[in-house]
Amino acid sequence: MSNDESIIQPFGSLVASRLGLSEQVRHKSVAALNRLLAHTMAMRDLYKKAHWQTSGATFYELHLLFDKHYGEQVELMDSLAERVQTLGGVTLALAQDVVEETRIARAPRGRESVPAQLRRLVEAHETILGEAGDDGSNDLIVSEVIRTNELQSWFIGQHLMARGEKL
């Protein structure tokens, strides 16, 4: 069996999905999520490299921190990949795909100093965060400000209605 015959869904295509989202929206989201997945996979690898190669007076603390962050990046990868699949897309999964898609700079093969490791990790995080825009503020607004105000408004409205008042 040739490779082409074994492929059940080509990369870049979508299968039907009943999520209430148009195909155009799903295509756009899948592309953005796959780019973020590639960045996250690169980030995971930077953390594992730092975990293995850190040294110096703060070795133990950094060794544990880098491994913790590595595990959290792995969890993020799984969430991103599952969302791509939920949207009907195909996830990136191989190292070559990551290299082609990510803008995170590749670390040298040699061991870097601790400050260089930390700078590289911060720069990689900035790449990911910069790509998302200010979604942190958007999340805060939606999950806290909007939800709180909706709930408070509903409670106040219920009191008005209970008193026979109009909203």
C-alpha positions, -999 to 999 in steps of 0.1 A, spaced: 0 0 0 14 34 -10 15 63 14 -12 81 -6 -37 52 -2 -32 51 36 -41 88 41 -77 91 53 -76 129 56 -51 152 39 -34 178 60 -52 212 56 -86 196 50 -116 195 73 -141 168 80 -177 176 88 -182 189 123 -215 200 139 -202 228 161 -222 257 147 -191 271 131 -187 278 94 -161 259 75 -142 292 69 -140 299 107 -129 263 113 -102 266 87 -89 298 102 -90 284 137 -73 251 127 -44 270 110 -39 293 140 -41 264 165 -16 243 145 8 273 144 3 276 182 8 238 186 41 240 167 53 269 189 42 248 220 60 218 208 92 239 203 87 254 237 84 219 252 116 209 236 134 240 249 123 232 284 135 196 282 168 207 268 172 232 297 161 205 322 188 182 309 216 208 305 212 233 333 240 237 357 254 259 385 244 270 419 206 270 411 208 236 393 183 218 415 156 245 415 159 251 378 160 214 370 127 209 388 112 241 374 121 233 338 107 198 342 74 212 356 71 236 328 79 209 303 50 188 316 26 218 314 36 224 278 29 187 270 -6 192 285 -11 223 264 -1 204 233 -27 178 240 -54 204 245 -45 222 213 -43 190 192 -76 178 205 -92 212 196 -78 209 161 -93 175 158 -126 186 173 -128 213 146 -124 186 119 -87 194 111 -55 175 112 -29 183 138 8 188 132 27 160 149 62 156 136 94 174 143 98 185 107 63 201 108 73 220 139 105 233 122 85 245 92 58 262 112 73 277 143 90 311 146 107 301 179 144 302 174 162 269 176 186 264 205 222 255 198 233 219 204 258 228 230 251 236 267 242 272 273 247 293 304 218 296 328 212 333 318 212 323 281 187 294 288 164 318 307 166 345 280 158 319 253 128 306 272 114 341 279 119 350 242 101 318 232 72 327 256 70 362 241 67 347 206 37 326 217 21 354 237 27 380 209 10 357 184 -21 355 205 -25 392 208 -40 403 241 -61 373 247 -51 374 284 -71 406 288 -99 392 266 -101 361 288 -102 383 320 -130 405 305 -151 375 294 -145 351 323 -146 377 351 -160 411 341 -187 400 317 -198 369 337 -199 388 370 -219 417 355 -242 393 337 -249 375 370 -253 407 390 -276 422 364 -297 390 364 -300 391 402 -310 428 403 -335 422 375 -350 393 394 -356 416 424 -372 442 402 -395 416 386 -404 402 420 -416 437 430 -437 439 398 -413 464 382 -403 463 346 -368 457 335 
